[in-house]
Amino acid sequence: MSSLLDGLPEGWRRHRMLDGLDARWQDAVVVGDDRAVLLASPSPRGPFVLVLGAGPEAGRLLTDVVARRQEPGSPLARAGFVDHAAWLNVTRAAEVPAAVLLALGLAPFSVWDWLSTDQAPPAHDDEPTVRRLDPGTEADAIRACLALGNPGTSADPTRPGEAGWWGVDGPGGLLGVVGATSRGVRGRASWHVHGLGVVPDARTGGLGTALTRAAVRQAFADGVAFVSLGMYAQNAVARRLYTRLGFTIDAELASFGPAGAERPPA
């Protein structure tokens, strides 16, 4: 099935991150060339904007698109821009001038990496026991675990598009959880792992690795093309975990959101 993303420049049609976007990008406006590409997706909160490419080219493309934001038929105008954007993710090497952020109504939020793997990690018999959770009957228990183990996440077990949730039990409840969403707006099915959280007292027992391994192995058992996830760039512990499981970096990004934002938008 075709989509607006089929209008990507030829050089971007096999980029793993663009294959693994969620449904909010289905109607994105796409501009750019093989050196840099910008996607602007409409939303009630203003456009979501994603810019990929080499640093100088990505920075110039973003600056040019923002400068033309009020012109009829411009990319941001076509994406419903009025006076602010909802969120901006841009290649980390790009220069984002203060005037661009002022025009979009955004402020620096975080730096993060988008990773993926197309291979299932091997089973590991010595890891803690992970079970698949019921997001309906166990939603409150999952949220309680996330409140302790990953309070900054926007993941939620009852949100549409969830592919599954997994957990490790302890004497007083769940010690750790992880979820995954179904993605692929261009026809290649993928899962995006999110919401990994382990309660503080259980963080040295390999639970994060066991949970992520279980979710990734289930994804490939269900026939996905690849599995992706995002991690804050400064999280060295998570980087070691994901590298051991076969993930590699596809994009290094900087995020910009509304002033005072406490988490990325869902």
Backbone hydrogen bonds in HBPLUS format (Angstrom, degrees):
<---DONOR---> <-ACCEPTOR-->    atom                        ^
c    i                          cat <-CA-CA->   ^        H-A-AA   ^      H-
h    n   atom  resd res      DA  || num        DHA   H-A  angle D-A-AA Bond
n    s   type  num  typ     dist DA aas  dist angle  dist       angle   num
A0006-ASP N   A0003-SER O   2.92 MM   3  5.54 161.8  1.96 116.4 122.5     1
A0007-GLY N   A0004-LEU O   2.96 MM   3  5.74 163.1  1.99 121.1 125.6     2
A0008-LEU N   A0005-LEU O   3.11 MM   3  5.59 151.9  2.19 118.4 118.5     3
A0012-TRP N   A0009-PRO O   2.91 MM   3  5.62 164.3  1.93 126.9 132.2     4
A0013-ARG N   A0010-GLU O   3.27 MM   3  5.50 168.1  2.29 112.4 116.0     5
A0015-HIS N   A0012-TRP O   3.26 MM   3  5.28 170.4  2.27 108.9 110.1     6
A0019-ASP N   A0015-HIS O   3.13 MM   4  6.46 138.1  2.31 147.5 159.8     7
A0019-ASP N   A0016-ARG O   3.11 MM   3  5.06 128.9  2.39  94.5 108.5     8
A0020-GLY N   A0016-ARG O   3.11 MM   4  6.33 128.4  2.38 140.2 153.8     9
A0020-GLY N   A0017-MET O   3.01 MM   3  5.02 135.4  2.22  95.1 108.1    10
A0184-GLY N   A0021-LEU O   3.36 MM 163  5.88 168.0  2.37 159.3 158.7    11
A0025-TRP N   A0022-ASP O   3.15 MM   3  6.19 173.1  2.15 131.7 133.5    12
A0026-GLN N   A0023-ALA O   3.13 MM   3  5.37 170.4  2.14 116.3 118.1    13
A0028-ALA N   A0025-TRP O   3.12 MM   3  5.02 159.6  2.17 116.9 113.7    14
A0029-VAL N   A0040-ALA O   2.83 MM  11  5.10 167.8  1.84 143.9 142.9    15
A0040-ALA N   A0029-VAL O   2.91 MM  11  5.10 153.8  1.98 143.1 151.7    16
A0031-VAL N   A0038-LEU O   2.99 MM   7  5.39 160.0  2.04 154.9 161.0    17
A0038-LEU N   A0031-VAL O   2.82 MM   7  5.39 168.2  1.83 163.8 165.6    18
A0033-ASP N   A0036-ALA O   2.84 MM   3  5.58 153.2  1.91 161.8 164.8    19
A0037-VAL N   A0052-LEU O   2.94 MM  15  5.51 158.1  1.99 150.8 156.8    20
A0052-LEU N   A0037-VAL O   2.99 MM  15  5.51 159.3  2.04 159.4 165.1    21
A0039-LEU N   A0050-LEU O   2.82 MM  11  5.16 160.9  1.85 153.6 160.2    22
A0050-LEU N   A0039-LEU O   2.90 MM  11  5.16 157.2  1.95 149.7 156.1    23
A0041-SER N   A0048-PHE O   2.76 MM   7  5.03 162.9  1.79 150.9 155.5    24
A0048-PHE N   A0041-SER O   2.87 MM   7  5.03 156.6  1.93 144.8 149.4    25
A0046-GLY N   A0043-SER O   3.03 MM   3  5.23 166.0  2.05 116.7 119.0    26
A0086-ALA N   A0047-PRO O   2.84 MM  39  5.44 157.0  1.89 128.0 135.4    27
A0049-VAL N   A0087-TRP O   2.95 MM  38  6.22 159.8  1.99 149.4 156.1    28
A0089-ASN N   A0049-VAL O   2.90 MM  40  6.28 158.7  1.94 155.9 162.5    29
A0051-VAL N   A0089-ASN O   2.89 MM  38  6.36 149.1  1.98 149.5 159.3    30
A0091-THR N   A0051-VAL O   2.95 MM  40  6.23 139.0  2.12 147.0 159.7    31
A0058-ALA N   A0054-ALA O   2.83 MM   4  5.83 166.5  1.85 171.1 175.7    32
A0059-GLY N   A0055-GLY O   2.94 MM   4  6.05 161.9  1.97 156.0 161.0    33
A0060-ARG N   A0056-PRO O   2.97 MM   4  6.18 159.0  2.02 148.1 153.6    34
A0061-LEU N   A0057-GLU O   2.96 MM   4  6.11 160.2  2.00 147.7 153.3    35
A0062-LEU N   A0058-ALA O   3.02 MM   4  6.18 169.3  2.03 151.2 153.9    36
A0063-THR N   A0059-GLY O   2.99 MM   4  6.13 167.3  2.00 148.9 152.9    37
A0064-ASP N   A0060-ARG O   2.92 MM   4  6.04 160.0  1.96 149.6 154.9    38
A0065-VAL N   A0061-LEU O   2.96 MM   4  6.15 166.2  1.98 155.5 159.0    39
A0066-VAL N   A0062-LEU O   2.95 MM   4  6.13 164.2  1.97 156.2 160.4    40
A0067-ALA N   A0063-THR O   2.95 MM   4  6.08 151.4  2.04 142.6 150.8    41
A0068-ARG N   A0064-ASP O   3.20 MM   4  6.45 138.7  2.38 142.0 151.7    42
A0068-ARG N   A0065-VAL O   3.23 MM   3  5.29 131.6  2.48  95.2 107.4    43
A0069-ARG N   A0066-VAL O   3.14 MM   3  4.93 164.0  2.17 110.0 110.2    44
A0071-GLU N   A0068-ARG O   3.06 MM   3  5.47 159.1  2.10 115.9 122.6    45
A0074-SER N   A0071-GLU O   3.06 MM   3  5.45 157.9  2.11 137.9 135.5    46
A0078-ARG N   A0074-SER O   2.86 MM   4  6.08 159.3  1.90 161.8 167.5    47
A0079-ALA N   A0075-PRO O   3.11 MM   4  6.34 130.0  2.37 135.3 148.4    48
A0079-ALA N   A0076-LEU O   3.07 MM   3  4.92 130.5  2.32  91.5 105.4    49
A0081-PHE N   A0076-LEU O   2.89 MM   5  5.32 164.6  1.92 149.7 146.5    50
A0080-GLY N   A0077-ALA O   3.05 MM   3  5.15 159.9  2.09 107.9 110.9    51
A0085-ALA N   A0104-LEU O   2.84 MM  19  5.21 159.3  1.88 146.0 141.4    52
A0088-LEU N   A0256-PHE O   2.92 MM 168  5.05 152.7  1.99 153.2 156.5    53
A0256-PHE N   A0088-LEU O   2.80 MM 168  5.05 145.9  1.91 151.9 158.4    54
A0090-VAL N   A0254-ALA O   2.98 MM 164  5.46 159.4  2.03 152.1 158.6    55
A0254-ALA N   A0090-VAL O   2.84 MM 164  5.46 154.2  1.91 153.5 161.3    56
A0094-ALA N   A0091-THR O   3.00 MM   3  5.62 163.3  2.03 120.0 125.5    57
A0092-ARG N   A0252-GLU O   2.81 MM 160  5.62 169.4  1.82 137.2 136.4    58
A0100-VAL N   A0097-PRO O   3.03 MM   3  5.32 130.4  2.28 104.1 116.5    59
A0101-LEU N   A0097-PRO O   3.29 MM   4  6.77 157.9  2.34 151.4 156.5    60
A0102-LEU N   A0098-ALA O   2.92 MM   4  6.17 157.4  1.98 149.7 156.4    61
A0103-ALA N   A0099-ALA O   2.99 MM   4  6.13 154.4  2.06 140.1 146.7    62
A0104-LEU N   A0100-VAL O   3.03 MM   4  6.28 144.7  2.16 144.0 153.6    63
A0105-GLY N   A0101-LEU O   2.84 MM   4  5.87 118.9  2.22 140.5 156.3    64
A0106-LEU N   A0101-LEU O   3.01 MM   5  5.09 164.5  2.03 143.1 146.0    65
A0105-GLY N   A0102-LEU O   3.26 MM   3  5.02 143.4  2.40  92.2 102.7    66
A0107-ALA N   A0257-GLY O   2.71 MM 150  5.50 151.9  1.79 151.1 157.7    67
A0257-GLY N   A0107-ALA O   2.93 MM 150  5.50 138.5  2.11 164.1 159.8    68
A0109-PHE N   A0255-SER O   2.89 MM 146  5.37 155.4  1.95 149.1 140.8    69
A0255-SER N   A0110-SER O   2.78 MM 145  5.19 173.1  1.78 156.4 156.7    70
A0233-ALA N   A0111-VAL O   3.01 MM 122  5.73 168.1  2.03 124.1 128.0    71
A0112-TRP N   A0253-LEU O   2.90 MM 141  5.37 161.1  1.93 144.0 150.4    72
A0253-LEU N   A0112-TRP O   2.80 MM 141  5.37 166.4  1.82 174.4 178.5    73
A0113-ASP N   A0231-MET O   2.83 MM 118  5.47 161.9  1.86 161.5 165.1    74
A0231-MET N   A0113-ASP O   3.01 MM 118  5.47 153.8  2.08 150.6 158.5    75
A0114-TRP N   A0251-ALA O   2.86 MM 137  5.16 165.9  1.88 155.1 158.7    76
A0250-ASP N   A0114-TRP O   2.82 MM 136  5.76 172.9  1.82 160.4 162.9    77
A0251-ALA N   A0114-TRP O   3.30 MM 137  5.16 150.0  2.40 142.7 143.3    78
A0115-LEU N   A0229-LEU O   2.90 MM 114  5.48 169.5  1.91 165.6 168.8    79
A0229-LEU N   A0115-LEU O   3.01 MM 114  5.48 143.7  2.15 145.5 146.3    80
A0116-SER N   A0248-THR O   2.98 MM 132  5.67 150.2  2.07 151.0 158.4    81
A0248-THR N   A0116-SER O   3.01 MM 132  5.67 159.1  2.06 148.3 150.4    82
A0117-THR N   A0227-VAL O   2.91 MM 110  5.51 144.1  2.04 152.2 163.3    83
A0227-VAL N   A0117-THR O   2.94 MM 110  5.51 159.9  1.98 159.3 165.8    84
A0127-GLU N   A0124-HIS O   3.43 MM   3  5.93 170.8  2.43 116.1 118.0    85
A0131-ARG N   A0167-GLY O   2.96 MM  36  5.59 166.4  1.98 161.5 164.3    86
A0167-GLY N   A0131-ARG O   2.92 MM  36  5.59 157.9  1.97 158.0 165.2    87
A0133-LEU N   A0165-TRP O   2.79 MM  32  5.38 167.5  1.81 138.3 142.2    88
A0138-GLU N   A0134-ASP O   2.82 MM   4  5.47 149.5  1.91 158.1 166.6    89
A0142-ILE N   A0138-GLU O   2.96 MM   4  6.23 156.7  2.01 155.8 162.5    90
A0143-ARG N   A0139-ALA O   2.95 MM   4  6.20 164.5  1.97 154.1 158.1    91
A0144-ALA N   A0140-ASP O   2.91 MM   4  6.10 151.9  1.99 144.4 152.3    92
A0145-CYS N   A0141-ALA O   3.08 MM   4  6.29 153.0  2.16 143.2 149.6    93
A0146-LEU N   A0142-ILE O   2.94 MM   4  6.24 160.7  1.98 152.8 158.4    94
A0147-ALA N   A0143-ARG O   2.88 MM   4  6.05 148.0  1.98 145.7 154.3    95
A0148-LEU N   A0145-CYS O   3.16 MM   3  5.42 137.4  2.35 102.3 113.2    96
A0149-GLY N   A0145-CYS O   2.76 MM   4  5.88 163.7  1.79 155.4 161.2    97
A0150-ASN N   A0146-LEU O   2.76 MM   4  4.82 158.4  1.80 129.9 134.8    98
A0153-THR N   A0150-ASN O   3.19 MM   3  5.84 172.8  2.19 124.3 126.3    99
A0159-ARG N   A0156-ASP O   3.33 MM   3  5.69 171.0  2.33 115.9 118.0   100
A0182-SER N   A0161-GLY O   2.88 MM  21  5.65 164.9  1.90 168.6 171.7   101
A0163-ALA N   A0180-ALA O   2.62 MM  17  5.37 157.1  1.67 138.7 146.1   102
A0180-ALA N   A0164-GLY O   3.02 MM  16  5.64 134.3  2.24 162.7 164.7   103
A0166-TRP N   A0178-VAL O   2.86 MM  12  5.45 159.1  1.90 161.1 168.0   104
A0178-VAL N   A0166-TRP O   3.00 MM  12  5.45 141.8  2.15 149.0 152.0   105
A0168-VAL N   A0176-GLY O   3.03 MM   8  5.40 147.7  2.13 147.1 149.3   106
A0175-LEU N   A0168-VAL O   2.79 MM   7  5.63 164.9  1.81 162.5 167.8   107
A0170-GLY N   A0173-GLY O   2.70 MM   3  5.19 137.3  1.87 140.3 154.2   108
A0173-GLY N   A0170-GLY O   3.33 MM   3  5.19 165.9  2.35 104.3 108.5   109
A0199-VAL N   A0175-LEU O   2.89 MM  24  5.59 163.6  1.91 156.7 162.0   110
A0177-VAL N   A0197-GLY O   2.88 MM  20  5.48 150.4  1.97 151.3 161.0   111
A0197-GLY N   A0177-VAL O   2.95 MM  20  5.48 160.9  1.98 156.5 158.3   112
A0179-GLY N   A0194-HIS O   2.86 MM  15  5.35 162.6  1.89 177.5 173.7   113
A0194-HIS N   A0179-GLY O   2.90 MM  15  5.35 167.0  1.92 134.4 137.4   114
A0181-THR N   A0192-HIS O   2.95 MM  11  5.21 154.7  2.02 135.4 140.3   115
A0192-HIS N   A0181-THR O   2.89 MM  11  5.21 151.4  1.97 143.5 152.6   116
A0183-ARG N   A0190-SER O   2.80 MM   7  5.13 165.3  1.82 151.5 148.9   117
A0190-SER N   A0183-ARG O   3.11 MM   7  5.13 153.1  2.19 132.6 130.5   118
A0225-ALA N   A0189-ALA O   2.85 MM  36  5.89 175.0  1.86 158.6 158.7   119
A0191-TRP N   A0226-PHE O   3.36 MM  35  6.90 151.7  2.44 146.5 154.1   120
A0228-SER N   A0191-TRP O   2.88 MM  37  6.35 159.0  1.93 153.9 160.9   121
A0193-VAL N   A0228-SER O   2.81 MM  35  6.21 152.8  1.88 171.3 162.6   122
A0202-ALA N   A0199-VAL O   2.93 MM   3  5.64 164.8  1.95 129.5 134.6   123
A0210-ALA N   A0206-GLY O   3.06 MM   4  6.26 166.0  2.08 151.3 155.6   124
A0211-LEU N   A0207-LEU O   2.84 MM   4  5.98 164.1  1.87 157.6 161.3   125
A0212-THR N   A0208-GLY O   3.04 MM   4  6.13 169.6  2.05 148.2 151.5   126
A0213-ARG N   A0209-THR O   2.86 MM   4  5.94 164.5  1.89 153.4 158.4   127
A0214-ALA N   A0210-ALA O   3.03 MM   4  6.16 159.2  2.08 144.4 149.6   128
A0215-ALA N   A0211-LEU O   3.08 MM   4  6.37 163.1  2.11 153.4 157.2   129
A0216-VAL N   A0212-THR O   2.94 MM   4  6.11 166.3  1.96 156.7 160.5   130
A0217-ARG N   A0213-ARG O   2.89 MM   4  5.99 164.1  1.92 152.3 157.1   131
A0218-GLN N   A0214-ALA O   3.02 MM   4  6.16 155.0  2.08 143.8 150.7   132
A0219-ALA N   A0215-ALA O   2.98 MM   4  6.20 149.1  2.08 143.1 151.8   133
A0220-PHE N   A0216-VAL O   3.18 MM   4  6.53 162.0  2.21 154.4 156.3   134
A0221-ALA N   A0217-ARG O   2.99 MM   4  6.20 148.3  2.09 142.6 152.3   135
A0222-ASP N   A0218-GLN O   2.95 MM   4  6.16 135.1  2.15 142.0 153.3   136
A0222-ASP N   A0219-ALA O   3.08 MM   3  5.13 130.2  2.34  94.7 108.1   137
A0224-VAL N   A0219-ALA O   3.33 MM   5  5.94 171.2  2.34 140.1 141.2   138
A0223-GLY N   A0220-PHE O   3.05 MM   3  4.93 159.4  2.09  99.6 105.8   139
A0235-ASN N   A0232-TYR O   3.07 MM   3  5.60 168.2  2.08 122.4 125.6   140
A0236-ALA N   A0234-GLN O   3.04 MM   2  5.85 120.0  2.42 112.4  96.0   141
A0239-ARG N   A0235-ASN O   3.05 MM   4  6.29 155.5  2.11 148.2 155.9   142
A0240-ARG N   A0236-ALA O   3.10 MM   4  6.32 158.5  2.14 147.7 151.5   143
A0241-LEU N   A0237-VAL O   3.12 MM   4  6.40 159.3  2.17 147.5 153.4   144
A0242-TYR N   A0238-ALA O   2.91 MM   4  6.14 171.3  1.92 161.6 161.9   145
A0243-THR N   A0239-ARG O   2.92 MM   4  6.00 154.4  1.99 146.9 154.5   146
A0244-ARG N   A0240-ARG O   3.06 MM   4  6.19 159.2  2.11 146.7 151.5   147
A0245-LEU N   A0241-LEU O   3.28 MM   4  6.59 138.4  2.46 139.0 150.0   148
A0245-LEU N   A0242-TYR O   3.16 MM   3  5.05 126.7  2.46  91.1 105.0   149
A0247-PHE N   A0242-TYR O   2.98 MM   5  5.41 161.4  2.01 154.8 148.7   150
A0246-GLY N   A0243-THR O   3.04 MM   3  5.17 163.9  2.07 108.9 112.9   151
A0261-ALA N   A0258-PRO O   3.02 MM   3  5.58 152.5  2.09 146.8 143.6   152
